[in-house]
Amino acid sequence: MDSKIIFSRQITIEDWKQDKISQQVVLILGVGGIGSVATTNLLRLGVKKIFMVDYDRVEIHNLNRQTLYSNKDVNQQKVKAALENASFHNVGNTEIQMFDLDAVQNWDKIVEMASQSTAIFNCIDYGDYWDAAVQSLCLYYNIPMIIAGSFAQSFMAEIYLGTPCYGCMTDGLKEEYLNQITKENITNLKNISFLPSNNKPQGQSHQVLCSTAGNFATQLLLNYLNEQADSQTSKKVLFYLTTFEIVNFPVFSKNNCQICKYQEPIKEQQIITPEPIKEEQIITTELNQEQK
């Protein structure tokens, strides 16, 4: 099929860069609620290749929001079901590779896939140190990291492009762990199970929330690829569905960040040179001294 016809309605958008989009190789870590939406979005946009990584099985409580699965897929491997069902959305002949593996235990496999990727969607809910590790990997390969998360009636969508990085924006991370996942070390690790995971609260989510979060996250990548205004810096957005309130977080680089290695520029000290004393000032001073 002619891709120019398939994608004709998006190619005609002003400043749209389909040639760039069609060369993207995207690694999707976690094919759950948000990963499902990101996958179908990218397929319909016509990216070149998608790596899908997950090691869970489809559970019945996933079906209200994880759009790549249906009742027939319950108890099946997620990536296997996702691969089969994603073919419905694969209108542009995107190459899809699935990997049924624990990304934490098989970090070396993630490193290998990242080396071939142009962007990573980090949709694995493991914890802040995991996110910092993925960020470090993205910095090593100089590719964007996109994150989205949802809870109850709100969601977060983030994209990190160098510095400021995820480490800059996350307080309370301990040096003992960050020192092990620096850019210098991150590609040499085979297993990162030494990183602590967050205590997960019971999920509260629904289809509208997950799909909106996945759509916003995909749009952040699109803005970056299409070089829209203010799209070439890191961004973190919180959205409340019930009030439609949007919070754009100020994103600043943290000095001495162990992940992106940001260093504040040294300020030049201003040396104040005294003005030369004029002859009239010398005469006035001498007269004043004589009158005392």
VENWOTA-V666996 format. One record per residue. RES is the residue in one small letter. PSI is psi as a letter, one per 20 degrees, with the letter a starting at -180 (* if undefined). Layout:
RES_PSI, RES_PSI
This chain:
m_q, d_o, s_h, k_h, i_g, i_g, f_k, s_h, r_h, q_h, i_h, t_i, i_p, e_p, d_j, w_p, k_m, q_h, d_h, k_g, i_g, s_i, q_j, q_p, v_o, v_p, l_o, i_o, l_o, g_o, v_m, g_c, g_g, i_h, g_h, s_g, v_g, a_g, t_g, t_h, n_g, l_h, l_g, r_i, l_h, g_k, v_r, k_g, k_q, i_p, f_p, m_p, v_p, d_q, y_j, d_r, r_q, v_p, e_q, i_h, h_i, n_h, l_i, n_i, r_i, q_n, t_i, l_j, y_q, s_a, n_h, k_i, d_i, v_p, n_i, q_q, q_p, k_g, v_h, k_g, a_h, a_g, l_g, e_g, n_h, a_h, s_h, f_h, h_i, n_m, v_i, g_j, n_l, t_p, e_p, i_p, q_p, m_q, f_o, d_n, l_q, d_o, a_h, v_g, q_h, n_l, w_h, d_h, k_h, i_g, v_g, e_g, m_h, a_h, s_i, q_i, s_q, t_i, a_q, i_p, f_o, n_n, c_k, i_p, d_n, y_h, g_r, d_h, y_h, w_g, d_h, a_h, a_g, v_h, q_g, s_h, l_g, c_h, l_h, y_g, y_j, n_l, i_q, p_q, m_p, i_p, i_q, a_q, g_q, s_q, f_p, a_d, q_k, s_q, f_q, m_q, a_p, e_q, i_p, y_p, l_n, g_c, t_p, p_q, c_a, y_h, g_h, c_h, m_j, t_o, d_q, g_j, l_p, k_p, e_h, e_h, y_g, l_h, n_h, q_i, i_k, t_r, k_h, e_h, n_h, i_h, t_i, n_i, l_p, k_h, n_p, i_k, s_i, f_i, l_p, p_q, s_q, n_q, n_o, k_p, p_r, q_p, g_p, q_o, s_r, h_r, q_g, v_g, l_g, c_g, s_h, t_g, a_g, g_h, n_g, f_g, a_g, t_h, q_h, l_g, l_g, l_g, n_g, y_g, l_h, n_j, e_l, q_r, a_p, d_k, s_i, q_j, t_r, s_q, k_q, k_p, v_p, l_p, f_p, y_o, l_h, t_h, t_i, f_k, e_p, i_p, v_o, n_o, f_p, p_p, v_o, f_q, s_p, k_p, n_p, n_k, c_p, q_i, i_g, c_i, k_k, y_p, q_p, e_p, p_q, i_p, k_p, e_p, q_p, q_p, i_o, i_o, t_p, p_q, e_q, p_q, i_p, k_q, e_h, e_h, q_h, i_g, i_g, t_g, t_g, e_g, l_g, n_h, q_h, e_h, q_i, k_*
